[in-house]
Amino acid sequence: MIESANSLSPQPFEFNALSDVFIKDPLPFMTKGLSEHPVVKHEGTLDPVYSIFRYEDVKRVLLDWETFSSEPINTDLDALNLGRATENFILMNPPRHTRLRGLAQQGFFPKVIKKFLPRAEKIAKDRFQYALRMDEFDLVNDVSSQITIGMITGILGLPTDDWSMVRDWTNTMQRNTMASFWLTEWDVERADNVVRVTQEMADYFHDHLKFLRKNPKDDNILSTLMTTELDGERFSDEEIESTAMLLLLAGNETTTNLITNFIRCMVRYPSQFDLLKKDSDLIDAAIEETLRLEPSLRMTIRSVCKDAEFHGVTIPAGNSVAMWFLAANRDPRVFAKPDSFDITTKRPRHLSFAGGPHFCLGAPLARMEARVAANTLLRQVKRIELLGEPQMSDNGNLNNILSLKARFHGL
């Protein structure tokens, strides 16, 4: 049972991000949180957690890393989240976070990402042409994921033959992202799968780094990380391996869903698709609206280091707080007509890439890949049909679509 921790409404309010009803349609829960229950205490979960929904509250948590830490409270539950993949800078605070992110950022400067633009364009062109030849195809597995896997494996310098294995890994891992905050008991199957996959990934990248040392290249981020110094320091092999695992997971799942949801939005809002066909300069605005309304990461977690008050409710130190980007991006206090998809009106900044010291490192890469996919769509496709309902992941923390049948009609 979950009860509201807010006095605005005496009625109980409950939801669980792993439940079927939430996964099918999370928006009613977000709307209720925004309007009536700005703070919700969740009872009975393995990790004690409160949810917040409003834009300014989420922004406050993102910016105050000393009160709201990125480091997990209960590391005993890592196996129910991301296992060894948690050993990276995204779950660290300054100064360790600052150092490791500073090194990793060397591989994400605009000039580095620009080198991969032709690769993205070629993969997108090939995938869209394949889709156009088919009477029916899978939008996720035949198009979106192929673009993102092709990009992130190229950026990491991984062999093309490993694409399928990478997709299997990330599919397993996305099920467990922040799962312990909703599970009420230990899930043996989830934990065993994560431990197995993270060990496979760690071994894989350990061997891959050895290969790169024997066969030096300058066309991938891992080689850049192996040779880059910041204030006289370099990454250790363990830091490079954990960073590679993070980039592989984050760079695949989230951008796959950005591209998939962009195309879904073009179907859902046909008048906006028509505007885009007439003026391709609106592509960036369309991508940002997709990110706002359909964030790939619906929420993220911070650990509460000292008592914090929201709307008269104190969240005690030792708990965690779930920040719902899906709700904050639709907060009517910040966004006019928050549920409309509008590519002609300048919006306040959405929070889908988080903020503060943990603003998404891969945001420029994700936007570039989505832009390439959007341009390819406009050049090759006149009409889009979505055939049936999407198959969603069983983890509502992420906006993960596993499969969606579609049909493209060429120009």
LINMO-V497297 format. One record per residue. RES is the residue in one letter. PSI is psi in degrees with one decimal (999 if undefined). OMEGA is omega as a letter, one per 20 degrees, with the letter a starting at -180 (999 if undefined). D_CENTER is the distance of its C-alpha to the mean C-alpha in Angstrom with 1 decimal. Layout:
BEGIN
<<RES,PSI,OMEGA,D_CENTER> <RES,PSI,OMEGA,D_CENTER>>
END
This chain:
BEGIN
<<M,134.3,r,28.1> <I,127.1,r,26.0> <E,145.4,r,28.0> <S,138.9,r,27.2> <A,18.5,a,27.9> <N,145.9,a,29.0> <S,1.2,a,32.5> <L,-31.1,a,31.7> <S,131.3,a,32.0> <P,-10.7,a,34.1> <Q,138.5,r,32.4> <P,151.2,a,30.0> <F,122.4,a,26.4> <E,146.3,r,24.4> <F,159.3,r,21.1> <N,125.5,a,19.1> <A,-9.9,r,15.5> <L,1.6,a,16.7> <S,153.2,a,19.6> <D,-41.7,a,20.4> <V,-37.2,r,21.3> <F,-45.6,a,18.1> <I,-38.5,a,16.0> <K,-40.4,a,18.6> <D,93.7,a,18.3> <P,-14.3,a,16.5> <L,-39.7,r,17.8> <P,-34.6,r,21.3> <F,-37.7,r,20.1> <M,-42.3,r,18.1> <T,-43.0,r,21.3> <K,-40.4,r,23.5> <G,-44.5,r,21.7> <L,-40.9,a,21.9> <S,-32.9,a,25.5> <E,-28.3,a,27.1> <H,74.1,a,25.2> <P,-17.1,r,23.3> <V,127.5,r,23.3> <V,127.6,r,23.2> <K,125.6,r,24.2> <H,131.6,a,23.1> <E,143.5,r,25.9> <G,2.8,a,26.4> <T,158.5,a,23.0> <L,-40.5,r,23.0> <D,123.2,r,21.1> <P,129.5,a,22.7> <V,145.6,r,20.2> <Y,147.5,r,20.7> <S,141.9,r,18.4> <I,155.9,a,18.5> <F,-28.4,a,17.7> <R,146.9,a,19.5> <Y,-52.5,a,18.2> <E,-33.4,r,20.7> <D,-44.5,r,20.2> <V,-44.1,r,16.4> <K,-40.9,r,17.3> <R,-45.2,a,20.1> <V,-42.3,a,18.2> <L,-35.0,a,15.7> <L,-21.0,a,18.9> <D,79.2,a,21.1> <W,-18.3,r,19.9> <E,-34.5,r,23.5> <T,-37.8,a,23.5> <F,95.9,a,19.9> <S,147.1,r,19.1> <S,-12.5,a,15.9> <E,129.1,a,18.2> <P,148.2,r,18.3> <I,-46.7,a,21.6> <N,89.1,a,22.2> <T,-11.9,r,21.6> <D,-17.3,a,23.7> <L,11.7,a,20.8> <D,-35.6,a,18.5> <A,-21.1,r,19.4> <L,1.3,r,17.9> <N,-96.4,a,14.5> <L,16.3,r,13.8> <G,-133.3,a,17.4> <R,-16.1,r,18.3> <A,-6.9,r,14.8> <T,-9.3,a,14.9> <E,59.4,a,17.6> <N,174.4,a,15.8> <F,-17.2,a,15.7> <I,-21.5,r,12.4> <L,35.0,r,14.6> <M,158.8,r,17.7> <N,162.4,r,19.7> <P,147.5,j,22.0> <P,-13.7,a,24.1> <R,-43.5,r,22.5> <H,-43.6,a,19.1> <T,-43.7,a,20.8> <R,-51.6,a,22.7> <L,-39.2,r,20.0> <R,-38.0,r,17.5> <G,-38.5,r,20.6> <L,-46.7,a,21.3> <A,-32.2,a,17.9> <Q,-20.0,r,17.8> <Q,-28.5,a,20.9> <G,0.3,a,19.0> <F,15.0,r,16.9> <F,150.1,a,19.8> <P,-39.4,a,20.3> <K,-29.6,r,23.3> <V,-47.4,a,21.5> <I,-37.4,a,18.7> <K,-30.9,a,21.6> <K,-24.3,a,23.3> <F,0.7,a,20.7> <L,-46.7,r,21.1> <P,-35.9,r,23.9> <R,-45.3,r,22.1> <A,-43.4,a,19.3> <E,-39.7,a,22.1> <K,-45.7,a,24.0> <I,-44.0,a,21.4> <A,-44.0,r,20.5> <K,-45.3,a,24.2> <D,-43.0,a,25.0> <R,-40.2,r,22.3> <F,-37.0,r,23.4> <Q,-39.1,r,27.0> <Y,-47.4,a,26.5> <A,-39.5,a,25.0> <L,-25.7,r,28.0> <R,-19.6,a,30.5> <M,143.3,r,29.3> <D,-30.1,r,30.5> <E,140.0,r,27.3> <F,170.3,r,24.1> <D,113.5,a,20.7> <L,-36.8,a,18.2> <V,-56.2,a,15.3> <N,-23.5,r,17.3> <D,-21.2,a,19.8> <V,-72.3,a,18.0> <S,-52.0,a,14.2> <S,-30.2,r,13.5> <Q,-36.5,r,16.7> <I,-48.2,a,15.8> <T,-39.1,r,12.6> <I,-42.2,r,14.4> <G,-36.8,a,17.4> <M,-51.6,a,15.9> <I,-34.3,r,14.1> <T,-35.9,r,17.2> <G,-42.9,a,19.4> <I,-34.8,r,17.9> <L,-5.0,r,18.3> <G,31.7,a,21.7> <L,150.0,a,21.3> <P,146.8,r,23.8> <T,-33.8,a,23.2> <D,-16.0,a,24.8> <D,1.4,a,21.9> <W,-46.8,a,19.3> <S,-41.4,r,20.0> <M,-41.5,r,19.8> <V,-44.1,r,16.4> <R,-40.6,r,15.1> <D,-43.3,r,16.9> <W,-50.2,a,15.5> <T,-30.9,r,11.8> <N,-39.1,r,12.9> <T,-44.1,a,14.7> <M,-35.9,a,12.2> <Q,-26.9,r,9.5> <R,-27.5,a,12.5> <N,4.7,a,13.0> <T,111.3,r,10.0> <M,28.7,a,12.0> <A,-30.1,a,14.6> <S,-17.2,a,17.6> <F,-4.2,r,17.3> <W,-21.3,r,18.2> <L,141.2,r,20.5> <T,-10.1,r,24.1> <E,160.9,a,25.4> <W,132.4,r,24.5> <D,102.6,a,23.1> <V,-44.2,a,24.9> <E,-47.4,r,23.3> <R,-48.8,a,19.7> <A,-45.1,a,20.9> <D,-40.5,a,23.0> <N,-41.3,a,20.4> <V,-43.9,r,18.0> <V,-43.1,r,21.0> <R,-49.0,a,22.2> <V,-41.5,a,19.0> <T,-32.5,r,18.3> <Q,-40.7,r,22.0> <E,-42.8,a,22.0> <M,-42.9,r,19.2> <A,-44.3,r,21.1> <D,-41.5,a,24.3> <Y,-49.5,a,23.0> <F,-29.2,r,21.8> <H,-46.0,r,25.0> <D,-36.2,a,27.0> <H,-38.4,r,25.1> <L,-38.9,r,25.8> <K,-40.9,r,29.4> <F,-43.5,a,29.5> <L,-31.5,r,28.3> <R,-35.0,r,30.9> <K,-23.2,a,33.6> <N,72.1,a,32.3> <P,136.8,r,31.2> <K,163.1,r,29.0> <D,22.5,a,27.6> <D,21.5,r,25.2> <N,158.5,a,22.0> <I,-35.0,a,19.9> <L,-40.8,r,21.2> <S,-37.7,r,24.7> <T,-45.0,a,23.9> <L,-31.4,a,22.6> <M,-23.2,a,25.7> <T,-10.0,a,28.1> <T,139.9,r,26.7> <E,144.8,r,28.4> <L,115.5,a,27.5> <D,39.3,r,30.6> <G,3.9,a,32.1> <E,148.2,r,29.4> <R,162.0,r,27.4> <F,141.9,r,24.6> <S,163.8,r,26.0> <D,-40.2,a,25.3> <E,-38.8,r,23.5> <E,-38.1,r,21.2> <I,-42.0,a,20.6> <E,-46.3,a,19.9> <S,-35.0,r,17.3> <T,-40.7,r,15.6> <A,-41.1,r,15.8> <M,-43.1,r,14.2> <L,-47.8,a,11.2> <L,-37.8,r,11.0> <L,-44.4,a,11.6> <L,-53.1,a,8.9> <A,-36.6,a,6.0> <G,-15.0,r,8.1> <N,-62.9,a,8.7> <E,-48.3,a,6.5> <T,-41.6,a,3.8> <T,-32.7,r,7.1> <T,-45.2,a,9.2> <N,-29.5,r,8.1> <L,-47.5,a,8.6> <I,-44.8,r,11.9> <T,-45.8,a,12.8> <N,-29.5,r,12.4> <F,-46.6,a,14.3> <I,-38.9,r,17.0> <R,-39.7,r,17.1> <C,-32.3,r,17.6> <M,-30.4,r,20.4> <V,-42.0,a,22.1> <R,-30.8,a,21.6> <Y,73.3,a,22.9> <P,-31.5,r,25.6> <S,-34.4,r,27.4> <Q,-34.6,r,24.4> <F,-39.6,r,24.2> <D,-40.9,r,27.9> <L,-40.6,a,27.5> <L,-38.1,r,25.0> <K,-33.8,a,27.5> <K,-26.7,a,30.2> <D,94.5,a,28.3> <S,-11.6,r,25.5> <D,-12.7,r,25.3> <L,3.2,a,23.2> <I,-47.1,a,20.3> <D,-40.5,r,18.4> <A,-38.4,r,19.1> <A,-37.5,r,17.9> <I,-42.6,a,14.5> <E,-37.0,r,14.2> <E,-36.6,r,15.5> <T,-45.3,r,12.9> <L,-38.5,a,10.1> <R,-50.8,a,12.4> <L,-28.0,a,13.4> <E,62.4,a,10.5> <P,134.1,a,7.3> <S,-38.0,r,4.4> <L,107.2,a,4.0> <R,-26.8,r,7.7> <M,164.5,r,9.0> <T,168.9,a,9.5> <I,143.9,r,12.9> <R,148.9,r,15.7> <S,133.5,a,19.2> <V,115.1,a,22.2> <C,-25.2,r,24.8> <K,152.8,a,27.5> <D,135.1,a,28.3> <A,136.6,a,26.5> <E,134.1,r,27.7> <F,120.0,r,26.0> <H,43.4,r,28.3> <G,1.1,r,31.1> <V,128.6,r,29.0> <T,124.4,r,28.8> <I,111.7,a,25.9> <P,149.5,r,27.8> <A,145.3,a,26.8> <G,-10.4,r,25.5> <N,177.0,r,23.2> <S,160.0,r,19.4> <V,130.2,r,17.8> <A,119.0,a,14.8> <M,116.3,a,13.6> <W,98.3,r,12.6> <F,-35.6,a,10.9> <L,-35.6,r,11.8> <A,-47.4,a,15.3> <A,-36.5,a,15.6> <N,-9.2,r,14.7> <R,17.5,a,17.6> <D,117.0,a,20.0> <P,-14.1,r,23.4> <R,-16.8,a,24.7> <V,-38.9,a,22.5> <F,125.1,r,21.9> <A,138.9,a,24.9> <K,62.6,a,24.6> <P,-24.2,a,21.0> <D,2.1,r,20.5> <S,147.8,r,21.8> <F,108.7,a,20.2> <D,111.1,a,22.3> <I,4.7,a,22.0> <T,-8.4,a,25.3> <T,131.3,r,24.8> <K,125.7,a,23.3> <R,156.5,r,20.9> <P,162.6,a,20.1> <R,128.8,r,16.9> <H,170.3,a,13.9> <L,16.3,a,11.7> <S,-22.4,r,8.2> <F,19.6,a,8.0> <A,-148.2,a,10.0> <G,178.3,a,13.5> <G,-150.8,a,16.4> <P,-17.5,a,16.6> <H,22.2,r,12.9> <F,137.2,a,11.8> <C,119.5,a,9.1> <L,-34.5,a,11.4> <G,9.9,a,9.9> <A,-46.0,r,10.0> <P,-37.5,r,13.4> <L,-43.8,r,12.6> <A,-43.1,r,9.9> <R,-38.3,r,12.5> <M,-46.4,a,15.2> <E,-41.5,r,14.1> <A,-37.7,r,13.6> <R,-42.3,r,16.9> <V,-45.5,r,18.6> <A,-41.2,a,17.6> <A,-44.4,r,18.9> <N,-40.8,r,22.0> <T,-41.4,r,22.7> <L,-47.3,a,22.4> <L,-32.7,a,24.9> <R,-27.0,a,27.2> <Q,-21.3,a,27.5> <V,129.0,r,26.7> <K,-40.4,a,28.9> <R,145.3,a,27.7> <I,133.2,r,24.8> <E,130.4,r,25.4> <L,126.8,a,23.0> <L,94.8,r,25.0> <G,-176.3,a,24.3> <E,150.9,r,21.4> <P,147.7,r,18.0> <Q,115.8,a,17.6> <M,154.6,r,14.7> <S,158.5,r,13.3> <D,23.9,r,15.3> <N,104.3,a,12.5> <G,-3.1,r,12.0> <N,-27.3,r,9.5> <L,153.7,r,6.8> <N,58.4,a,8.0> <N,116.9,r,8.9> <I,121.3,a,12.1> <L,-29.8,a,14.1> <S,142.2,r,17.1> <L,114.3,r,18.6> <K,143.5,a,22.1> <A,169.3,r,23.0> <R,132.8,r,25.9> <F,143.3,r,26.2> <H,123.0,a,29.5> <G,166.0,r,30.5> <L,999,999,32.1>>
END
